[in-house]
Amino acid sequence: MEQTKIILDENEMPRQWYNVLADLSSPLDPPLDPRTMEPISPEALEPIFAKELIKQEMSGERYIDIPEEVLDVYRLWRPSPLFRAHRLEKLLKTPAKIYYKYEGVSPAGSHKTNTSIAQAYYNMKEGTERITTETGAGQWGSALSLACNYFDIECKVYMVRSSYYQKPYRKSLMTLWGGNVVPSPSQDTEFGKKILAEQPDTPGSLGIAISEAVEDAAAHENTKYALGSVLNHVVLHQTVIGSECKKQLEMVETYPDIVIGCCGGGSNLGGIGLEFIKDRLEGKHNARVIAVEPSACPTLTKGDYRYDFGDTAEMTPLLKMYTLGHKHTPPAIHAGGLRYHGDSPIISKLCAEGLLEAVSYDQYAVFDAAVQFARTEAIVPAPESSHAIRCAIDEALKCKQTGEEKTILFNLSGHGHFDMGSYDKYFSGELS
């Protein structure tokens, strides 16, 4: 059976990012200054973020132009392909049509490059010499190392300790592109030293790694901080994914009934889902958007919707989001990019208002789906992306039971070429 691959011409690549904040029925609850508990001012964020990114974070404009210099880099892999999963459909014997947007074609192997290029570009324009960041599974650290190398900026990456040792070749890739990578918690920051003294065997967490990266940035005048998910401007940059999907599906005269993305901080879910939520807000269509998270870190499905810190050391502004608590350290699952205690304020608000749903799975169920997908579609998916595959398969099996011919779209947000150790553990029965 032939594979359907839908490719846009380079001239059809989106030239604007979509800002859902312009279309929400009510504004987001603002980030709060933890010292005053008042809405934080843009000036208070300038020591750690580029000014243009702060402007985008707080913008109410519906569309924001993508700089030509960023588009030039995007053209290395964008527009990314959309596939129809004929072989998977045949295996499942489902009447559903399953499409997936493949972001693993980017140089760093995931969707993260959509925002790393933009963030590095704006920092370069403002004279930033050095950028610090955290990374979970290493996809974001790889993407930012690539972007900083491209724009001649030094990059320091605090990689969550469990992933640092689980995924050594991610560290190698960051080093190849000039990134300086250390396991977090580390001896390079005061907060890292404190955590190691208290918990020498800790697997680390994104909350801890964020604290280290923010501390580092605040301590150096030539340094800014970059975040790979959660914040509004990060979600904004990812909307090129959904914009392309809509054009590609129009080419085959279809529209999704269900849109699915894995969810840690929420950027790849927002990237594929917000364009379709826009149609729902405008009364044009009513696609279900589903966030899929690990049962080991079930933020949207079991967290509280309230203000919380984005990091463990309580250095960041307070964000209104679904959270498990900023002191929470999730188990060291292999989907390291989804081990975050909170979620994007945008995704959290949409979930609270019923505009998207959330489900969770354990990692055995997720790897079962990943293997089915790899053996039918021939692409090795990242453990994070495999959460979306698990949900897509389950929704397709529901269609098999009901006979409904629904169209399912999911974001295959990255490849799993650096995750083969995880697959080895799955096959040997060693996954927890």
Number of C-alpha atoms within 10 A of each C-alpha: 6 8 11 13 14 18 18 17 8 13 9 14 19 20 17 18 21 25 25 22 19 15 15 14 9 9 12 15 14 17 20 20 18 17 8 8 11 12 14 17 13 13 10 11 15 14 18 24 24 24 17 15 19 18 12 17 18 14 16 15 13 13 15 16 10 15 13 10 11 18 18 10 16 19 14 12 15 24 25 25 19 24 19 20 19 18 18 20 19 13 11 16 13 23 20 23 20 24 26 23 24 23 27 27 18 23 14 25 22 24 29 27 30 30 27 24 24 24 27 29 23 19 25 17 11 12 13 21 17 21 27 27 27 32 30 29 30 28 27 29 34 30 28 36 32 27 25 26 18 14 16 16 23 17 29 26 29 28 32 31 25 21 26 24 14 19 19 14 15 25 25 14 20 26 18 14 18 19 25 17 24 18 23 34 30 22 15 15 17 14 20 22 17 14 19 16 10 9 12 12 10 16 19 29 31 31 26 28 29 30 27 30 28 25 21 22 23 16 13 12 12 14 26 26 25 26 22 27 23 25 19 23 25 28 31 25 28 26 28 25 30 24 24 24 30 16 17 23 16 11 12 10 8 12 19 22 17 20 28 30 32 33 33 30 26 28 31 34 29 33 26 29 31 28 22 26 24 19 13 15 16 11 9 11 15 17 20 19 28 24 27 31 30 23 14 17 26 26 29 28 19 15 17 16 20 14 20 24 24 30 25 22 20 16 16 20 22 22 25 25 29 27 28 22 21 20 16 17 20 19 15 19 21 25 24 27 26 30 31 28 30 35 29 26 25 25 27 26 22 17 21 15 11 12 18 21 17 20 18 23 18 15 22 13 13 22 24 15 23 25 19 17 22 13 13 15 16 11 18 21 25 29 29 31 29 31 32 31 29 24 26 27 21 14 18 27 18 16 19 16 10 11 13 13 14 19 20 24 29 27 30 28 29 27 25 21 15 20 21 15 14 21 20 12 13 17 12 9 10 10 15 12
